[in-house]
Amino acid sequence: MSESDGSHERILILCIDVDDDIGKKGGVETPILSRDKNLEAASTLALADPEEADANAMFGAVRIYDRLLEKYPNEIYEIVTISGSASGGIEADRNVVRELESVLKDFKATGVILVSDGYADEAVIPLIQSRVPINSIQHVVVKHSERLEETWAVIFRYLKQLVEDPYYSRVSLGVPGVMLIIVGILQVFNQLQNAGMILTFVMGLVLLIKGFGWEDKLNIVRLRLPSPDRQLTAASASFGFILFLVGAIRGISNAWKYLPNPPPLWWEDFAWWVQQSPNLVGHFMLAAIDLIILGGMVSLIGSVAAHYIRKDPKIWQNVVGIIVTFWIRFIALESAKVLLEPDKTVSLFSPLVFYALAGVVTTITSVFIIYGSDRKIPFQ
């Protein structure tokens, strides 16, 4: 450091390593004060990583210090290197400020010459100017890549925008995501040979919508899905109806096989149909009842889940319905056996009577348990 009287300015030659490469790679603690310590630290960092730009900046700072001291021997100069943090962001800025204020306590600088290796270091200029004036900014970068760091910073900024901005991510991430899903589906169904045609169609559709600005118009008329509880109710009801329909068709097909040869005018002979009805109903229920009951159970379970989402006390009505539907299955099967064997005696101890009584008792019991005066119904 050059000493002089108080009439001269005190200039601090400042080198900043925002991402703390000198600490990570060189193992050197900052702040680094004085020419000799900076020269030693720069050599250590250059040996650790010959391609490190911060080493060039530190060597450049030493060179500027020597030239100024030679040209203005009566001025007061000091050279220092401070660092930020490898994690970047607020933590790096706070560390830079903390080390700068520590240096300024020892060296009362009236101005700063900032030695920068590129775009990232210059981002902390406002932090420095708020504490000491910056007289000059000197760039020390490899000549053939003088603006390379700035270029990469701009590129990464736009890439980050493509990922994080919902307006752009719908195309930059959404479209490739849809295409990958399409390829996966085609792979599952062994239709990968048609991937080129389908993906071309999808890309063409996206370009057409974006090119003609149809996106906003499509948003206006887009289909709005109902709430999750309504979706659940509709889905379970649809699945239950499908099971019911399949069961009914299966029952009709089974009953038709056991239909005897009808009389010539079977469509006018009501008595004949009455005579055949036990046989037809019995075979229908044997083949259809399981799927019909399963369809009802699926619909009721979906309704229970929807009421639970809405915190609706009507959920207990569906719970009672599930209990009733459960016993209907056994009663219907035993009834079908009785219809197919009309001569069989039905006693008080037969399965049909047992299931009927059990169904009535459990239904009444569940109603009293749920709606009894001594029980508070949940969700109310």
VMD Tcl script that draws the C-alpha trace (Angstrom):
set ca {
  {0.00 0.00 0.00}
  {1.23 3.47 -0.85}
  {1.05 6.04 1.98}
  {0.51 9.78 1.59}
  {-1.04 12.65 3.45}
  {-4.79 13.09 3.88}
  {-5.13 15.48 0.90}
  {-5.01 12.66 -1.62}
  {-7.80 10.26 -2.43}
  {-7.68 6.75 -1.06}
  {-8.50 4.33 -3.89}
  {-9.50 0.73 -3.28}
  {-8.83 -1.68 -6.15}
  {-11.63 -4.16 -5.61}
  {-11.91 -7.65 -7.08}
  {-15.13 -9.62 -6.36}
  {-15.61 -13.39 -6.61}
  {-19.40 -13.58 -6.30}
  {-19.65 -17.41 -6.45}
  {-16.68 -17.93 -4.07}
  {-14.57 -19.98 -6.49}
  {-11.45 -18.92 -4.65}
  {-12.78 -20.51 -1.47}
  {-14.18 -23.66 -3.12}
  {-11.30 -24.39 -5.47}
  {-8.33 -22.59 -3.94}
  {-9.19 -23.01 -0.28}
  {-8.35 -19.36 0.42}
  {-10.37 -17.28 2.89}
  {-11.53 -13.78 2.01}
  {-11.17 -10.84 2.25}
  {-7.65 -10.93 0.79}
  {-5.91 -7.64 1.50}
  {-2.59 -6.41 0.02}
  {-0.74 -7.02 -3.23}
  {1.35 -9.96 -2.11}
  {-1.58 -11.91 -0.62}
  {-3.69 -11.33 -3.74}
  {-0.87 -12.46 -6.00}
  {-0.38 -15.60 -3.91}
  {-4.13 -16.36 -3.82}
  {-4.46 -15.84 -7.59}
  {-1.58 -18.25 -8.21}
  {-3.19 -20.83 -5.90}
  {-6.53 -20.52 -7.73}
  {-4.88 -20.70 -11.17}
  {-3.05 -23.88 -10.20}
  {-6.29 -25.40 -8.88}
  {-8.19 -24.48 -12.07}
  {-6.20 -22.93 -14.95}
  {-9.46 -22.01 -16.73}
  {-10.90 -20.07 -13.79}
  {-11.80 -16.50 -14.83}
  {-11.53 -15.14 -11.29}
  {-7.79 -15.88 -11.27}
  {-7.40 -13.69 -14.37}
  {-9.35 -10.92 -12.64}
  {-7.08 -11.08 -9.58}
  {-3.94 -10.99 -11.72}
  {-5.47 -8.07 -13.58}
  {-6.14 -6.25 -10.31}
  {-2.51 -6.71 -9.27}
  {-1.37 -5.36 -12.65}
  {-3.65 -2.30 -12.32}
  {-2.35 -1.71 -8.80}
  {1.29 -1.78 -10.00}
  {0.62 0.58 -12.93}
  {-1.27 3.12 -10.82}
  {1.36 3.04 -8.11}
  {4.09 3.55 -10.70}
  {2.24 6.36 -12.48}
  {0.95 8.13 -9.36}
  {3.48 7.38 -6.59}
  {2.00 9.96 -4.25}
  {-1.54 8.47 -4.32}
  {-2.84 5.96 -1.75}
  {-3.97 2.58 -3.14}
  {-4.99 -0.73 -1.69}
  {-5.98 -3.96 -3.41}
  {-8.50 -6.42 -1.98}
  {-10.46 -9.47 -3.10}
  {-13.80 -10.32 -1.50}
  {-16.21 -13.17 -2.20}
  {-19.89 -14.02 -2.05}
  {-21.33 -17.52 -1.72}
  {-21.50 -20.66 -3.84}
  {-25.28 -20.76 -3.36}
  {-25.65 -17.35 -5.01}
  {-28.64 -15.07 -4.57}
  {-29.27 -13.16 -1.35}
  {-26.67 -15.11 0.62}
  {-23.94 -14.16 -1.87}
  {-24.96 -10.48 -1.82}
  {-25.00 -10.38 1.97}
  {-21.54 -11.91 2.19}
  {-20.17 -9.42 -0.36}
  {-21.59 -6.51 1.65}
  {-20.29 -7.89 4.93}
  {-16.72 -8.33 3.64}
  {-16.73 -4.95 1.88}
  {-17.79 -3.14 5.05}
  {-15.09 -5.00 6.98}
  {-12.46 -3.81 4.49}
  {-13.75 -0.23 4.54}
  {-13.31 -0.12 8.33}
  {-9.58 -0.75 7.91}
  {-9.11 1.25 4.70}
  {-11.16 4.44 4.54}
  {-11.56 4.50 0.76}
  {-12.81 7.58 -1.06}
  {-13.32 5.65 -4.30}
  {-13.24 2.18 -5.82}
  {-11.81 0.75 -9.01}
  {-13.86 -2.38 -9.64}
  {-12.01 -5.15 -11.45}
  {-14.58 -7.48 -13.01}
  {-14.34 -10.75 -14.90}
  {-17.79 -10.33 -16.46}
  {-21.55 -10.04 -16.11}
  {-22.07 -11.83 -12.78}
  {-19.69 -9.60 -10.79}
  {-21.22 -6.41 -12.16}
  {-24.61 -7.41 -10.73}
  {-23.36 -6.27 -7.27}
  {-22.44 -2.75 -8.45}
  {-25.44 -1.15 -6.66}
  {-24.33 -2.78 -3.40}
  {-20.90 -1.20 -3.74}
  {-22.09 2.24 -4.88}
  {-24.37 2.53 -1.86}
  {-21.26 2.42 0.38}
  {-18.42 3.96 -1.64}
  {-18.24 5.70 -5.04}
  {-17.02 3.64 -8.01}
  {-14.46 5.61 -10.00}
  {-13.85 3.03 -12.70}
  {-14.79 -0.47 -13.85}
  {-12.11 -2.58 -15.48}
  {-12.94 -5.80 -17.35}
  {-10.42 -8.63 -17.25}
  {-11.62 -11.51 -19.44}
  {-10.17 -13.82 -22.06}
  {-10.03 -11.81 -25.29}
  {-11.74 -14.29 -27.60}
  {-14.69 -14.64 -25.15}
  {-15.01 -11.09 -23.86}
  {-18.81 -11.11 -23.99}
  {-19.25 -14.87 -23.63}
  {-20.36 -14.75 -20.01}
  {-22.94 -12.06 -20.75}
  {-24.24 -14.16 -23.65}
  {-24.60 -17.25 -21.48}
  {-26.32 -15.21 -18.77}
  {-28.92 -14.01 -21.28}
  {-29.37 -17.54 -22.65}
  {-29.91 -19.01 -19.17}
  {-32.32 -16.21 -18.32}
  {-34.50 -17.06 -21.32}
  {-34.24 -20.79 -20.62}
  {-35.40 -20.16 -17.06}
  {-38.30 -18.11 -18.40}
  {-39.28 -20.94 -20.75}
  {-39.47 -23.32 -17.79}
  {-40.95 -21.13 -15.03}
  {-43.25 -18.74 -16.90}
  {-46.65 -20.49 -17.38}
  {-47.25 -18.59 -20.63}
  {-44.17 -20.11 -22.27}
  {-43.98 -23.41 -20.37}
  {-47.28 -24.53 -21.88}
  {-45.47 -24.82 -25.20}
  {-41.85 -25.49 -24.16}
  {-42.77 -28.21 -21.64}
  {-46.42 -29.01 -22.31}
  {-46.12 -29.94 -25.99}
  {-43.07 -32.24 -25.52}
  {-44.84 -33.78 -22.53}
  {-47.94 -34.56 -24.59}
  {-45.79 -36.01 -27.36}
  {-43.94 -38.29 -24.92}
  {-47.27 -39.50 -23.49}
  {-48.51 -40.24 -27.01}
  {-45.37 -42.23 -27.75}
  {-45.82 -44.16 -24.50}
  {-49.46 -44.99 -25.30}
  {-48.54 -46.09 -28.81}
  {-45.82 -48.30 -27.35}
  {-48.30 -49.98 -24.99}
  {-50.69 -50.76 -27.86}
  {-47.91 -51.81 -30.25}
  {-48.63 -48.91 -32.60}
  {-45.23 -47.24 -32.46}
  {-44.96 -47.41 -36.24}
  {-47.65 -44.69 -36.43}
  {-45.80 -42.34 -34.06}
  {-44.37 -40.16 -36.83}
  {-47.76 -39.48 -38.38}
  {-49.47 -38.74 -35.06}
  {-46.67 -36.54 -33.70}
  {-46.58 -34.58 -36.96}
  {-50.31 -34.00 -36.66}
  {-49.97 -32.83 -33.03}
  {-47.12 -30.43 -33.86}
  {-49.03 -29.08 -36.85}
  {-52.11 -28.49 -34.69}
  {-50.06 -26.63 -32.05}
  {-48.35 -24.44 -34.66}
  {-51.70 -23.72 -36.31}
  {-53.32 -22.65 -33.03}
  {-50.36 -20.48 -31.99}
  {-49.80 -19.07 -35.48}
  {-53.37 -17.81 -35.97}
  {-53.81 -16.73 -32.35}
  {-56.68 -19.13 -31.68}
  {-55.49 -19.90 -28.16}
  {-57.53 -17.18 -26.45}
  {-60.65 -18.07 -28.43}
  {-60.30 -21.72 -27.46}
  {-59.93 -20.73 -23.81}
  {-63.31 -19.01 -23.96}
  {-65.17 -22.08 -25.27}
  {-63.12 -24.73 -23.50}
  {-64.95 -27.44 -21.62}
  {-65.08 -26.81 -17.90}
  {-65.04 -30.01 -15.86}
  {-67.34 -30.25 -12.82}
  {-66.05 -30.36 -9.26}
  {-64.20 -33.53 -8.10}
  {-67.17 -34.77 -6.06}
  {-69.51 -34.46 -9.05}
  {-66.96 -36.18 -11.28}
  {-66.76 -39.01 -8.76}
  {-70.54 -39.35 -8.58}
  {-70.90 -39.35 -12.37}
  {-68.07 -41.85 -12.86}
  {-69.35 -44.30 -10.24}
  {-72.91 -44.02 -11.55}
  {-71.67 -44.68 -15.10}
  {-69.62 -47.71 -14.04}
  {-72.52 -49.01 -11.99}
  {-74.93 -48.61 -14.90}
  {-72.55 -50.49 -17.20}
  {-72.34 -53.38 -14.73}
  {-76.13 -53.34 -14.32}
  {-76.64 -53.37 -18.10}
  {-74.17 -56.22 -18.62}
  {-75.80 -58.20 -15.83}
  {-79.28 -57.63 -17.24}
  {-78.21 -58.73 -20.73}
  {-76.50 -61.76 -19.29}
  {-79.62 -62.65 -17.31}
  {-81.92 -62.28 -20.30}
  {-79.59 -64.41 -22.42}
  {-79.51 -67.11 -19.74}
  {-83.29 -67.07 -19.24}
  {-83.88 -67.27 -23.00}
  {-81.95 -70.55 -23.14}
  {-84.44 -72.13 -20.74}
  {-87.53 -70.83 -22.55}
  {-89.56 -73.83 -23.90}
  {-91.12 -73.86 -27.34}
  {-93.91 -71.28 -27.19}
  {-97.42 -71.93 -28.58}
  {-98.29 -70.66 -32.08}
  {-99.82 -67.46 -30.71}
  {-97.42 -67.00 -27.79}
  {-97.64 -63.20 -27.97}
  {-101.38 -63.41 -27.24}
  {-101.28 -66.24 -24.68}
  {-100.94 -64.38 -21.36}
  {-101.52 -67.52 -19.31}
  {-98.56 -69.21 -20.94}
  {-96.27 -66.37 -19.94}
  {-97.55 -66.46 -16.37}
  {-96.83 -70.18 -16.28}
  {-93.26 -69.66 -17.54}
  {-92.46 -66.58 -15.42}
  {-91.02 -68.41 -12.36}
  {-88.62 -70.34 -14.58}
  {-87.59 -67.25 -16.55}
  {-87.21 -64.99 -13.50}
  {-85.25 -67.66 -11.62}
  {-82.71 -68.21 -14.40}
  {-82.50 -64.45 -15.00}
  {-81.60 -63.74 -11.37}
  {-79.07 -66.56 -11.14}
  {-77.10 -65.15 -14.07}
  {-77.66 -61.43 -13.55}
  {-77.91 -60.72 -9.83}
  {-74.17 -60.60 -9.05}
  {-73.36 -57.96 -11.70}
  {-76.54 -56.00 -10.96}
  {-75.77 -55.88 -7.24}
  {-72.12 -55.04 -7.97}
  {-73.25 -52.16 -10.19}
  {-75.46 -50.83 -7.39}
  {-72.66 -51.15 -4.85}
  {-70.19 -49.30 -7.11}
  {-72.66 -46.46 -7.59}
  {-73.39 -46.23 -3.85}
  {-69.70 -46.37 -2.87}
  {-68.93 -43.55 -5.30}
  {-71.78 -41.53 -3.82}
  {-70.44 -42.16 -0.30}
  {-67.02 -40.86 -1.37}
  {-68.60 -37.78 -2.99}
  {-70.62 -36.99 0.15}
  {-67.47 -37.42 2.22}
  {-65.63 -34.86 0.06}
  {-68.54 -32.42 0.53}
  {-68.77 -33.22 4.27}
  {-72.45 -33.97 3.65}
  {-74.32 -35.96 6.39}
  {-76.34 -37.66 3.64}
  {-73.39 -40.00 3.39}
  {-75.09 -42.18 6.02}
  {-78.13 -42.69 3.77}
  {-75.83 -44.29 1.21}
  {-74.16 -46.39 3.90}
  {-77.58 -47.84 4.80}
  {-78.20 -48.36 1.08}
  {-74.97 -50.39 0.79}
  {-76.06 -52.61 3.68}
  {-79.48 -53.18 2.12}
  {-77.96 -53.90 -1.31}
  {-75.58 -56.42 0.26}
  {-78.43 -58.50 1.68}
  {-80.54 -58.19 -1.48}
  {-77.97 -60.28 -3.29}
  {-78.39 -63.29 -0.99}
  {-82.19 -62.92 -0.84}
  {-82.40 -62.74 -4.63}
  {-80.26 -65.86 -5.13}
  {-82.32 -67.88 -2.65}
  {-85.52 -66.57 -4.22}
  {-84.28 -67.71 -7.64}
  {-83.67 -71.23 -6.27}
  {-87.18 -71.31 -4.82}
  {-88.71 -70.17 -8.13}
  {-86.82 -72.89 -10.01}
  {-87.92 -75.53 -7.49}
  {-91.54 -74.57 -6.68}
  {-92.25 -77.90 -5.01}
  {-89.51 -77.34 -2.44}
  {-90.83 -76.47 1.01}
  {-89.84 -73.11 2.44}
  {-89.61 -73.33 6.22}
  {-88.72 -70.83 8.91}
  {-85.19 -72.25 8.93}
  {-84.61 -72.07 5.17}
  {-81.79 -69.84 3.84}
  {-84.30 -67.47 2.21}
  {-86.03 -66.72 5.50}
  {-82.70 -66.44 7.33}
  {-81.27 -63.93 4.85}
  {-84.49 -61.91 4.85}
  {-84.56 -61.69 8.64}
  {-80.83 -60.95 8.83}
  {-81.20 -58.18 6.26}
  {-84.10 -56.58 8.12}
  {-82.34 -56.78 11.50}
  {-79.00 -55.37 10.29}
  {-80.74 -52.59 8.35}
  {-82.85 -51.52 11.34}
  {-79.81 -51.76 13.62}
  {-77.69 -49.61 11.32}
  {-80.46 -47.01 11.08}
  {-80.74 -46.80 14.86}
  {-76.97 -46.62 15.27}
  {-76.59 -43.85 12.69}
  {-79.71 -41.81 13.40}
  {-80.27 -42.72 17.05}
  {-81.04 -39.90 19.43}
  {-77.94 -40.64 21.51}
  {-75.55 -40.32 18.51}
  {-74.41 -37.12 16.90}
  {-74.17 -37.47 13.16}
  {-70.75 -36.41 11.83}
  {-70.36 -33.40 9.52}
  {-73.20 -31.49 11.19}
}
mol new
graphics top color blue
foreach p $ca { graphics top sphere $p radius 0.5 }
foreach p [lrange $ca 0 end-1] q [lrange $ca 1 end] { graphics top cylinder $p $q radius 0.2 }
display resetview
